Amino acid sequence: MFSYTLDNKRYHTLNYEYKKKYHTKVAKISLNANLGCPNIKNNKGCIYCLERSGSFGGDPKKSLLKQFYEIKEVIDKKWAPCKYIAYFQAGTNTFAPVEYLKKMYEPFLEIEDVVGIDIATRSDAISDKVLDYLSELNKKTDLTIELGLQSSKDKTLNFINRGHDVKNFKDMVYKLNERNIKVVVHIINSLPYETEEDMLNTVKLLNTLPIWGVKFHMLAILRGTFLEEIYKSGKFKLLSKEEYIDIVIKQLELLRPEIVIHRITSDFSKKDLIAPDFLLMKTNLINDIDKEMKKRNTYQGIYS
């Protein structure tokens, strides 16, 4: 059995990591602080992104604490006893002055059984003042910062209108690491015109960086995005389900085994998703990855 798992997974699961540390189930509660995104404000945003990104989080019309307790009530019925991570998922959650951020995050330090705070943001949206504050916050809770890289290829980042380059991302990873803050990186497979080699190179870059975890995503074509127009013009093709599974397994094989896999596919609403359809069957996709890894008798990090 692969060392970093508690079940049939052949990769380093987040469930394993949390149970090892807290000896119980740990659940993330997704919150929407309604901060928006500087790349949307200043640069029209990434071509694949809906402005309501993070729509699986709480209702932004409600306070963060109300969002938290409403979702917690549902989770308690499923998993109690349980500990919790307050997950600031929607938008760019350092895109505000420090005093405002303190009012967002710090009430969760006082809630029983909240063991950590997870903040999704961008590498170009963390000022030096915010870095100093995050360093303080890291001493009070189990802090995680999530950064989108998407690709290690600057040409791709420019095409998808990411708004920063690879150097900006790497610089921020090192700044966070210097402060002992854990970093989780998002990458996207099947970005326009990327080859298998490009996608594998993204993981090879991650292996050189002091990161804690990775989230894998398959590119989704969502209604109302600029990417929808490009896709419908037939200028590029998406990976098939079988191709996505193959790429993810090859990426896992290259990835250092101590890096934690936080996600291996994404959640999408049927009303938003144009393609690929297989993303609507998340459990099936995860199971098929597990089956194929077993069939190949392979593991995360076997070639790292």
N, C-alpha and C positions, 0 to 999 in steps of 0.2 A: 504493500500500500504506500502511496505517496505520503511523505512525512507531514505535510502541512494541511491535512484534511481530516475530518471526522466522519466522512461518508464515502461515497463512491467516486468523488471528484479526484482528478489527476492534476489538479492545479491548486494553488495556495488560496484557500477560501477565506473570505472575511469572517464567515461564521466560525471557522477554526480560530482565527486570530482573537476575536472578541471572547469566545468561550474560554480560551486559554488564559486571558487576562482577567475576566470578570466572573468566570465560572457559572454563567447563566446566559440565557438568550439576551441579546442586545438588539433593539429595534431603532431604526432611524425614523424620525418624524419630520416629514418634509414641510417646510415653511416658505411663505411668500412674503417678503418684506417690501415688495413693490418698489424696488429701487431703480428698476430699469437697467439699461446697459449703455455705457459710453460709446461703444462701437455703433450702436443703433443711433444714438443721439448725434454723433459727429461724422459717421461714415456710412450710414444706411444699413449697417449690420452685416453679419455673415450671410451668404447667399442661401444657405439651407435653413436659416433660423426663423421661426415665428416669433413675433415680439412677445407673445404669451408663453415663451419658453419656460419650462418648469411648471406647466399646468397641472401636473400631478401633485403639486404642493397644496398648501392650504389656500383658503379664500382670502385674497388680499384686501377685501372689504372689511375683514374682521381683524382684530388685534392679533399679534403674534402669539400671545398667551392663549387666547381663545382658540386659535387654530390648533395650537399644541394640544390642549386638553380635549378638544373634540376628536382629534385623530387618536390620541392616547386611549380614550374610552373604547374605541373600536378595537385597537390592538390588545388592550387588556383582556378582552373577551376571548381572544385567540391564543395569546402567549403568556399571560400572567402566570407566575411572577416573571418580571422582565425589567431590564434596565434600558435607558433611552439615550439616544443622541439627538440633540436639536440640530436639524439639518437645514441650513439656509440655502435652499436649492435654486429657487427661481431668480433669474437675473444675475446681476453682478453685485455681490453682497459686501464689497468694500467700497462701493461707489457712493461715498457719503463722508462728511466730516467725522473725525474721531468721536466727538461727543455724541453724535447721533448714533454711531455704531455701538457705543457703550450702552445706550438705552435699548438697543436691539438685543444685544447678546447677554448682558449681565443679569437680567432677571432669571435666566435659565440656570445660572450658577446656584440659585437658591432652591431649586426644585429637587425634592427627594427622588432618587433613582435616575436623575439625569447625570450621566457620567462623562459626557463630552459634547463638544460643539463642532460641527462640520460646516465649513463656509465655502461655497462655490463662488469663484470669482475669475478674474483674468490677470495675466501676468503684467499687463500694462495699466492695471487699475489699483495698484497697491502703492501708495505714497510712502515716503520714509516715515512720516508721522504714524501712518497706519501700521507699518512694520513694527515700530516701537511698541505700539499698543498691543498688537498681536503677540509680541514677545511676552508682555505682561500677562495677557490672557492665557497664554500657554502654560504659565506657572500655576494657574488656578483650575484648569480642566484639561481633559484629553482633547486637544485641539487638532483638527485636520483642515488643511487648505486644499481645495480642489482647483486645478488649473487646466484649462483647455489648451492642448497643443494641436491636436487633430492630425498634423503631419509634420515630419521632419524636413520637408522640402519647401523652401521659401517660395518657389514658383507656384506651388499649390496654395500656400497660405495667401499669396497675392491674388490668385484667381478666385478663391472663395471669399475674398474681402475680409480676411481675418482681422486686420488692423494692427498686427504686430508681426515681427519676424521670429525666427528660431532663436536668435541671440537674445532678444528681449525675454523670451520664455526661460532660456537656460540661466540667464543672469538672476531672474527672480527665484528660480529653484535654489540656487546657491545662497541667495540672501535669506531665504526661509530656513534652509538647512543650517546656516550659521547660527540661527536662533533656536535650533533644535525643534523646529516646527515640522510636523509630518506633511508630506505633499502627495496628493493623488492626482494622476494625470489622465485626461481624457484623450483618446485617439479615435479617429474615424476611418474605417475601411471603405473602399470603393469610391473615394473622392474622384471627381472628374479627371480623367486622363492619367491617373496613377496606375502604375504597374504593380505586379506582385513584389518585385524587388523594392519599389518605393515603400510599400506597406511594411515589408520586413525591415527595411532600413529605419523606419520610425521606431520600432522596438529595439533595434540595435543601439539607437541613440539613447533610449531610456535606460538601457543597461549601463551606460556610462555616467548616469546622473544619480545623485543621492535622493532617490524617491522612495516612498513607502508603498504606494499602490498604483494600480492602473484600472481604468474603466474602458472597456472595448465597446465600440458602437459600429453598427452598420449604417451607412449613409441612408437616410430616409428622405423621400421626396414628399414634402408637405404642401398642402394647398395654400396658395397665397404667397409663396416665397418666390424669389427670383430664380432659384434653382428649378422650380416647376417649369418655367418657360424654357430653360436650357434643355431639360430632360425631354420635354414634349417635342422639341425640335429634332430629336434623334442624334444629338451631337456626341453623346456618350452612353455607355451601357452600364447598368448596375451588375454587381456580382450576383450570381444565382445563389440559392440557399446552399447548395453543395460547395460552390466556390468559396462562399463566406466561411463555412465550417472548415474547409481545408486551410484557408489563410489564417484563421484564428488559431488553429492547432499548430501551424508552423510558427506563428508568433509566440505562442506559449512555450514551444520547445526551445526557442531562443532566449526567452526571458529568464533572468536570474530567479531561482526558486524561492528566494526570501521575499520577493516583491508580491504584495497581496493583490489578488484579483477581486476588485470590488463589484465589477459588473462585466458580463460577457455578451450582453445584448441590451436593448433598450425597450422602454414601454412607449407605446403610441396609441393615440385615440383613432378609432376607425374613421371618424368624420374628418380627421386631418390628413390621414395617410393616403397618398396616391400609390406609392410603390416603395419597396417590394412587399407583397402580401404576407410573406412568411414572418415578417416582424410582428404581425398580430397574434402569432402563435408562439409566444415567448417560451413557455414551458417546453413545448415540443422541440424548439430550436436548442435549448439548453440540454435537453435529454439526448438529442442527436449528436451534439458535440461530445457529451460524455461517452456515448456508445462508440463513436468513431475513434476517440482516444483509446478506449479499451481494445477495440479491434486492432489498432495499430500498435498496441502495447507501448504507449508513449506517455510522457509526463512533462510538466512544466520544467524548463531548465535542462532538459536532457542534452541540449547542444549549446548551452550558454558558456 
